[in-house]
Amino acid sequence: MDEYIQVLEHLKAGRPWPPLAPKTVCHCLWAWKRHPKNPQELLDLDSIVSLTSQVVCSNRSDAWRSRLAVDDIFHLTVSVNNPTVWFHLVPIKCISFVWRTCMGRIPTAMTLSKRGIKISSISCQICSNGVDIADHILLECPDAVDSLVWIFIWCGIPFQRFRLISDFVNFAVIWGKCSKNRKIFIAIRYGFLWCM
């Protein structure tokens, strides 16, 4: 344990960790939000230190090299499965909420706990039956399911359960043949997610 604290103190002070050879020394200053406290975090730190101990720094810009590319630089095209539809019928705050939800960026008890924030319980505060994650709160919690049933009845659509927000949003995007009705249905669903 003391060995890990020593590593932390070296890195925090901007001094290289001793196993690095003089030619590979990278002067970096670590800005910790909080110090690693539990054994798993200390093991992760040990893994990072051992993996980066053999890194050789160069003056060239960072890039991945590939012999398959014309310019020898590897290019990545990001494909995001994000069905969020942006259009004027829905207020921007609702659309951005749905987008953040699809990206997993809503601060639920589970996500806050994963970020190291102490949470007394990660169970749903509404029903106490599920884990406090966005998919449960917005789609699986009994209050949400009751509201969804009424929305589907109001829209004249047979009720369907959804486990993931992205599936819920995808259903609205591909539902129906009339684009005008589809847009209204999307607006209703986005409004539902915002209000929940």
C-alpha positions, 0 to 999 in steps of 0.5 A, a space after each residue: 500500500 505504501 508503495 502505491 502512495 509513493 508512486 502517487 506522490 511521485 506522479 503528482 509532483 511531476 517527477 517521473 516514476 523511477 522505473 522509466 529509463 532516462 531517455 523515455 522520461 515524460 514529464 507529466 503532472 497528474 491532477 487527481 480529482 481524488 486519490 485512488 483509495 480502494 484496492 481495485 483502483 490501486 491495482 488499476 494504477 499499478 497496471 497503468 504504470 507498468 503499461 506506460 513504463 515502456 512508452 517512448 515519447 517522440 516530438 512527432 504529433 500523435 497518430 496511429 500508423 497504417 500501411 493500408 492507408 494512402 497517407 500511412 495514417 490510420 483514420 477512424 470513422 465513428 459510427 454511433 447508434 444514436 437514433 435521436 431525431 432533431 426537428 422544430 416540433 420539439 423544444 431543444 431541451 427535450 431533444 438534448 435530454 433524449 440525446 444525452 439519455 441515448 448516450 448514457 449521460 444522465 446522472 443517475 445513481 448508478 452513473 454517479 456511483 461509477 464516477 466515485 460519488 458516494 451514493 447510499 443506494 443505487 436502487 430506484 427511488 420511485 419503486 425500489 425494485 430496479 437499479 437507478 439507471 435511465 432505462 429503468 427510470 424512464 421505461 421500466 418503473 411502474 409509474 413510467 409503464 402506466 404513463 406509456 400505456 396511456 400514451 399508446 392508448 391515446 395514440 391508438 397504437 398497441 402497447 409495446 414494452 421497451 428495455 432500452 431508450 435507444 429502442 424506444 426512440 428507434 420505434 418512434 423514428 420508424 413507426 407509421 407510414 405518414 411522416 406528419 403523424 410520425 413527427 407528432 408521435 416522436 414529439 409526444 415520446 420525447 415530451 414523455 421522456 422529458 417529463 418522466 
